[in-house]
């Protein structure tokens, strides 16, 4: 026992940064220390280690959660008294089905009712639809989040009419029923009515909500259209904040005070796969927003950001989709560490089709495990004080502020969209992402790395198919009455008055669309990282169905297993990423054996795999004999060789080299075209 006590009292000298660096350089064995640095899509340099010195100039580190600046959270108690809202988006094929699903999921841990009208699965047209949707649901017990898009006014009017019929006080409702016209414009490239009309509605609804639904926010600012276009974290934040400032100015011009506008805004951000970057993004968002509202003269309370998060659609895959569960779990972890107020976790089959009960349950339980088993909510700002996270937070905030000011200098977000500045900025990063995926510098497990060609795909209805819904006939008299009220700038009161009298959403929207001054911009293309390789996999599968076999490359392995295995495994993974089968061989010890075995395979594309030492004599011999016997076949060598060696091999008949620096996607496309695989079906 005395020895243990003595050990407890012993201390070890703390190494200096210089001593640590010296040891690291030894382990690098001659490679430069700078090799440990990396650069993100945000053009932020990531160091291999962070120390106290990195955060000495950061004033917010000494702040406590719940105090201005709000980097460490808008609430002093974090999640301890009130956890984030489990806000899973729910869709269905009818109001009745939606009602049953919502009741089912609320009974199993969901804490916020979440609707995105454009993805709801059915139109909300009438008061009857509203009654069917919310039948037997206690709206005073659960918050409501409705991303209403262009239907914000009509949905809110029908919802208010439903509450009046139920004799439920408006003030009992809490949550968000919001519109985001600029987000819609960026995503689709079009608005069917003018931004001026949208702002008129926005300001009128905000005033009405302040007096009638004080616990409901009516403006949503979405970062997802930029994230799903390939934007980096800084761009997503900067474009979102520029949008919010546009809404603030529009509402201030229409008679609202800054505190009234700021309190009506909820932000929604996607959370991607770069774990620490996403944590820093959400923390930086609080700091930047506080500075913006403060610049408008807003109070400390108004400076607190309301922030919803959703795990990224951009990172999800169609192939090996169960890996999406792990992606969503890591992204949800980042969102909760970052301090989101509410969270939607992507069902693992999101990229394939509508969620079913199983995928909804897994997504919902991902949140519940973080809350109930991982106890994330028990620590206030768990990332606070981390040298790395705090430094990254400050860097993201600084770059966000700089880009935000650049947009403001161009006349604001709408002008920047009309001029194509925003689209060009996003496309620049998107191109980098696409290139890195195609070169496999950015790894997607189960897609461009570790693909499993034997997996059985999940079959669902085509997500992109448009479903036609029957619409009721528009009553022109109702439309005329609505237009008369709208001309007097009584938007929400008129819409509610007419909804109580059974006016439909179609009629409310028809009255709005009387304004012909629509706006168009180039849309930001929405895509997913895995799409390029998924297209190759699909082409290979169609080829299999038509011809009974996948497009195939044949290996010519040289020497014993240890001699060729590393490169054979690399080539196998390389081509399977595109759905191409790889026919393996035993190790050949002579050029004659190799050529004889290759000719028996009766293929069109061959790749020699072995060590650099074994290549020296065997590759030229194999290439000459092989090309004489099969001049139309293609012959490649696995691995990068010195320029003079490559030239020698080419002169012997080798067609090319495949190595870690090769563009995997372009290589497979070239092979498939030569094999007669149709890539455009």
N, C-alpha and C positions, 0 to 999 in steps of 0.2 A: 504493500500500500504506500509505503514511503516513496518508492520509485515512481509510482503513478502521480503522487502529489508533486514530486519534483518535476516530472514531465509537464504537468499542467502549468507550472510557473515559468517554464522555459519559453523564450521568444526566439524568433528567427529574424535575421536582418532582412529588411525590405529592400529588394534589389532596385536599383535605379533604372530609368528608361534606357540609359546607355548600356548598362550591363545586360538588360533583357535583349536589346537589339543585337548585341554582340553574339549572344547565344543563338538567336534566330539566324543570323548570317552564317554561323557554323552549320546549322542544320540545312541551310539552302545549298551548301556545297558548291559555292562559286556563282550561283545565280544571284542577280541583283535583288536587294531588299525591296526595291520598288515593285517587284513582281507581285508582292502581297497586296498592293493597292488595286482598287477596282473603281470603275466609274459607272454610275447609274444612268438610267434614261433621263433623269433630271439634271444630268451633268454635275452631279455631286460626287466628289472623290471620297471613297470609303477607305479609311485607314485600317490596318490590321489590329490596332489596339488604341483605346482611348483612355486618357488619364484625367485626374482632377484639373490639370492645367487647361484642358479643352473647355471646361465649363466655368472657369474663373470669371469671365466677362459676362456671363448670362445672368441677368438680374432676376429673371423669373424663377430660377432654381430655388431661391430663398423664400419664395412666396408659398402660401398654403393653399390647398384646394378651396374653392369657393370665394376667392378674393380676386379683385380686378386684374385683368390680364388673362385670367381663367385658363391658362395653359394646363394647369393641373386639375381642372374640373370646375364646373359651374356650381357644384354643391359641396359644402364643407364635409358632408358625410359620404360623399361618393355614392356607391350603390348600397351601402349598408342598410339604410332605412327604406330605400325604394330602388330595387334592382331595375336594370334596363327592361323595357317592354319586349316581350316575345311577340314579335309582330310579323307573323308569316303571311305572305300574300296568298289569298285563296281565290280560286276561279272554279267555275262549274259550267254546266250546259244550260241551266235554267235557274230562275230565282228560288224555286223550291229545293233543288239539289244544293244550291249554295247555302241555303238556310240550314239544311241538315249537316253539311260539312262543317260549317262554322260552329254549330252547337256541339258537334262531335269533338272538334279540335279545342274549343274553349274548355271542355270538360277534362282535357288531357294536357293542360299546361300552357296553352296559348293565352296571352294576357292582353292583346290588342287585336281588334278586328281590322284587317288590312285589305284594301281593295285598290287595284289599278284598273280603271275603267276600260282602257284600251285592251287589256288582257283578261277581262272578266269572263269572257266566254259567251255572254248574252247581253243584249242591250237593256238598259234601264230606261224604259220609255214612260211609264205611267205610275200613278200613285198605287195602282194594284201591284205593280212589280215591287215597289218599295215595301208594301205590306207583306208580300210573300217572302221577301228577303229577311226582314227583321222580326218576323213573327216569333214570339216566345223568347226573344233575346233581350236580356236586361241591359239596355244601353246606358243606364246609370252606373253599372258595375264595371264596364269595360270601356277603355278608350277606343276611338275610331280613327283610322288613318285611311283617307281616300285621296289617291292621286287621280284627280278628276280630269286632268287634261283640258281639252276644249269644251268639255261638258260640265265644267265647274258650276256655272250658274244654274243650269237645269237640274243637276243632281242635288245641289243645296236647296233649291226651291222645292223639289219633290220631297226631300228629306224633312224640311221644315213643315211642309204640309202634312206629312205622316206624323210628326211629333204633335202637331196641333190636334190631329184626329185622335191620337192616343192620349191627349191631354197631359203630355209630358213636358215639363218646363224646358225651354231652350238652354237655360243656364246649367242644367244637369248634365249636358253633353260635354265631353272633353275629347281632345285629340286634334286632328287636322283634316280639313276638307279643302284642298287647295288646288290652285291653278298655277301653271308655269308656261306661259305662252312662248317665251324665248327658248326654253328647253325643247318645246315641241318644234319650233322653227329650226333650231340647230339639228334636231334629229331627223325631221322629215323634209326640211327645206321649204315648207309652205304653211301659211296660216290662211284660213278661209275668210277671215275678217281682219280689219286693221288692228295694229298694235294700240292705236289711240283708243279704240273701242274696248280692247282688252283691259287697258289701264283704267278706263272709266268704270268698267265692271269691277276690277280689282279694288279700286279705292272705295267704291260704294259698298261692296261686300265687307271690306275691312271695317268701315265705319259701323255697318250694321252689326257685325259680329262683336265689336267692342261693347255695344250696348245690349245685345240680345244673347249672344253666345260667347261670353267672355273667356271661356276655357277652350275655345276652338280657334286654331290658326287657319288662315285662309289663303296663304301664299306658300307655295313650295318652290324651292330652287334645287334643281337636280344636277348633280355632276355626272351622272351615269351616261348621258349622251356623248360626253367627251371621253370618259373612261372606256366605253365600249367601242369607241372609234380608234383606240390605241393611244390616247393621251397619257402623259406621265402625271404623277401626283401633283406637281406644281401647276401644270396646265389645268387639271380638273378643278383645283381650288381657285385659281385666278379667274377662270371663266365663270365659275359659279358666283364668286364675289362680285365680279363686274355685272353679272345679271341681277344680283340682289341690289346693287347700287342703282341700276336702271329702274328697278321697281320702287326703290325708296324715293328717287327723284320724281317719278311719275305720281306717286301718292302724295308727296309733299306739295307738288303743284296743284293737287286737287283737294287741298285743305287739311290733310292729316298732319299730326305732329310726329317727330322722329320716333319717340317712344311707342306711339301707337302702331307705326308701320313695322318697326323692328320686332315688336312682340308678336306680330302676325306671321312672321317668316319662319319656316322650318326648312333646313337644308337636308338633302339626301345625297350621300356619297357611296360610291362603290368601294369595296375593300378587296384589293387584289392579293396576289401571292407573295409579294415582297414583304415579308412579315414586319420587319422593323420600320420600313418605309411607310407602311400603312398606319402603324401606330403613330409615327411622327406626323403623318398627314392630318389625322384627326386632332392631335394635340395642337398642331400649328394652326388649324382652322379656328380654334377657339381664340387664339392670340390675334390673328389677323382680323377676325370679325369684331372683336372688342375694339381694336384700333379704328376700324372703319366707323362703327357706330359712335365712338367717342369723337371722331372728327366731325360728325354731323351734329354733335352736341347732345347725344343720347345719354341717359342716366346709366349708372353702374348696372342696374337691373336689366336695362335694355341691351347692354353689351353682352349678355349671356346668350350664347348660341344654342338653338334647339337643333339637334342633329340626329337624323335617322341614318342607318347604314344598312347596306345589303351586300352580301358576299357576291363576288364578281361573276357575272354571266360570261364575261370575256375570257375567263380562264377555264371554263368547263369544256368537256370533250364528249363526243358521241361514242367513240371507241373506248373500251375499258372504263365504262362510266362509273363503276363503283369506286374508282379512285377519286371521283368527284366528292365523295363523302369526306375523304381525308383533306382534300383541298378546301372544302367549305368549312371544315372544323378548324383548320389553321387560320383561315380568313376570319371566322367568327371570333376566334381567340384574340386576334389582332384588334378587331372592332371593340371588344369589351375591354381589353387593356387600354385601348385608345380613348375609351369613355363615351361611346355612343349612347344616346338616350333610348333608342329602340333599334331593333335588329331583325332583318329578314335573312334567313339562311337558305341558300339555293337548294332545292331538291336535287338529288344527284342526277336525275333524268331531265333536268331543265332544258338542255340543248336538244333533246330528242322529241319531247312532246309534253302535254299537260301532266302535271303531277298526279299520282294516284295516292291511295291511303298509305301505302307503305313508304313511298318517297317523302310524303308530307311528314309522316311520323319520325322518320330518321332525321330529317332537317330540324323538326321541332325539338326532338330529344337531344340533338347536338347542343342547342342552347341550354336545355335543362341540365345536361351533364356539366357544362361549364359553370352553371349557377349552383346546382345542388351537390355535385360530387367534387368538382375541382375547386369550389369555394372562391371563385374569382371575385365575387361581390364582397368578400370579407375584408379586403384590403383596399384602402383608398389610394388611388393613383399608384398602382404597383410599378409603373415604369418611372416614376419620379425619382430623380437623382442619378439615374443611369447615365454614365458619362457618354455612352454612345447615343442613346435615345434623346437625351437632352440636346446634345450637339446637333443631331440630325433634325430635331424639331426646329431649332433655331435656323438651320440652313434652309429648310423647306419654307419656313415662314418668310425669311428674307427674300428668297427667290420668287415666292408667290406675290409678295408685295411689289417687287420690281416689275413682274409681268402684268400685274393688275394695273399699275400706274401706266405702263405702256399702252394697255388697252384704253384706259381713260384718255390718254393723250391722243388717241386715234378717233376720239369722239364717242367712246362707249362700246358696249358689246354688240349692239345691233349694227352700228356702222362697221365694226370689225368683222362681223359675219357677212355683211353685204359686200365688203371689199375683199373678202376671201382670206383675210389675215388669220382668223381662228382656224379655218379649215387647213390652211397651209402649215400652220404650226403643228396641228394634230397629225397631219399626213407625214410630216417629217419624222416624227417619233414612230408613227405606225410603220413606216418603211424600215426603220432600224429594227423594230420588233420582228417584222416579217422576215427580214434577211437573217436575223439571229436564229429564228426558229428553223428556217430552211437549211442553215448551216449547222444546226443542232448546238449552237452556242447557248441558246435558251432551251432547256430541256422540258419536254412535256411527257411525263411518265405514262406509258401505255399508248403513246401516239408516235412521237418521233424518237423515243427511247423505250426499250423493253416492250415493244408491240407484241401482242399475242394474236397470231393469225387464226388460232383455233377457237377463239372466243365466240360464243353465240350472241349475236346482237340483240338488243332489246327492241322489240317491235311495238311501235305506237303510231297513232294517227299522225299524219303530216302536220307538223307544227305550223308550217308556213301557209297551209291551205286556208283560203278565205271561205267562211261560212256565211251563207246568205240568211238574213233574218227577216221575217215578215214585219212590216211596219204599218202602223195604222194610218189612215188618211189624215192629212193635215187639215184642220179647221181654219179656213182663211179668216173667219171672224175673230177667232182667238189670236191669230197672228197679228191682226190689225190692232186689237186691244193691247197686246204686248208692245207693239211698236210705238203706240201712243204714249205708253208709260216710259218706255226707254228714251223717247225723244225729250222727256222731261228729266232725264238722268235719274229716274227712280228704277234702278235695275232690279235689285233683289226684292224690294217690296212688291213691285209689279209682278215679278216672276212667282213669288210665293202666293200672292193674291190669286193669280190665274191657275197655279198648280192646285190650290184648294178647290178650285172650280173645275178640276179635271183636265186642265191643259196638259199636254204631253211635252216630253223633253224635245221631241222633234219640232213642235210649234215654238218653243222657247228659242231653240237654236235657229229656226228659220227666221224668227224676228231679229236675231242678232246678225244673221248673214245678209240682211238687207243692206248692210254697209259693204259696198263692193271694193273698197280699197284694201285688197288683200296684199300680202307681202310674200316674196319668194327669195330664197338664197340657195346656194349650193349646199345640199345636206351633208352632214358628217356620216360617212358610211359606217354602219354598225357591223362588227364582225367579231369572230373569236380567234384566238391564237392558233387553235388546232386545225382550222379550216383547210389550209393548203394540203396537209398530209391526209386529212379525211377524204378529200377529193381523190387523191391517189388510191387510197384504200378502196373507195367505192368503185373506181374504174377497174381495179384489179378483181374485185368481186363480180362485177358485170362480165368481165372477160372469163372468169371461172364458170359462170352460169352458161355462157354461150359456147365455150370451147372445152369445158370439162377439166381444165387445168389452169392454175394461176400462171401469170408470166413468171419465168424462172431464170435465175442465174445459177451457173454451175461452178463449184469451187475446184481448183486444182491444188490440193494441199501437198506441200513438200516436206519430207523428212518425218521425224517422230512427232508425236502429239505435242510435247512442249515446244517444239520448233515452230509449229504453225497455228496452235490453238488461239493465241491472243488475237492474231489478225483474222483468223477465220470467224471468231466470235464477233469481232468488230464488223466485218462485212455482213454477217448474218443480221445483226441488229440494224445496220445501215439500210439494207434493202427491205427488211420486213416492215420498217417504218412506212413504206409505201405500198405494202400489201404484196410485195414480190417474194415468191418462195425462193429458198436457197437450198440447192441440192449439194450435199456435202460429199466428200470423198475420203478414202483412207490416205495416209501419207505415202507419197511416191518417193522412191530413193534414186531413181534415174530419170533422165529426160524421156527415154523411150517408154517407160512405164506410165509416166504422166500423160504423154500424148495418146498412148493407146487407151488409157482409162477415159480421157476426155472425149475421144471420138466415140466411145461406146455410149456416152451420155446423150449424144445426139441433140445437143442444145444449140443456142445461137450466141449466148454471152457467157464468157468464162473469166474467172478471176483467180490468179495465182496467189497463194498465201504461204508464207514461210518467213524465215529470218533474213535479214540483210545479207548475212554470210552465205546462206544457201542460195540466194538469188544470183550471186556473182557469176557462177558458171552455168547454172541450170536454166535461168530465165531465157538467155539468148538461144540456147539449144532447143528449149521447149517451143519458143516463139517461132523459130525458123521451120521446125518440123510441123508444128501445128498449122501454121498459115499455108504451108505447101499442101497439106491434106484437106484443109477447110478454109479456103481463102475468104469466104464471105462471113465467117464467124468473127465475133469481136473478142479480143483478148486484153485483159487488164491485169495490173499488178497491184496488190494491196500494200500500201505504205508509201511514204514520201522518200524519194531517193535524191542523192546529189545530182545536179544538173547534168554532169558528164555521164553518169550512170544511166539516167533517164534517156539521154540521147542514144546511148548504145542499145538500150532495150527497144527503143522506138525503131531504130534501124533494123533490128532483128525481127520486127513485126508486132510489137506491143502497141495497142491502140491508146492506152492511157493509164493513169494511176489514180487510185482511190485511197484517200487518207483522211485523217482527222480534220484537215483544213478544207476538204472538198465540200461543195454545196450539195448536201444530201438530196434536197428536193429537185434541183436542176438535173443532177445526175440521174435520178430515177425517171424523171420526165423524159430525158433523152433516151434512156434504155427502153422505156415503154413505147415511145414512138417507133423506135427501130423494131420492136417486137410486134407492132401492129395493134397495140392496145388503144382503144378509143378513149380519149381523155375528155371529150366534150359531151358525153351522154349523161 
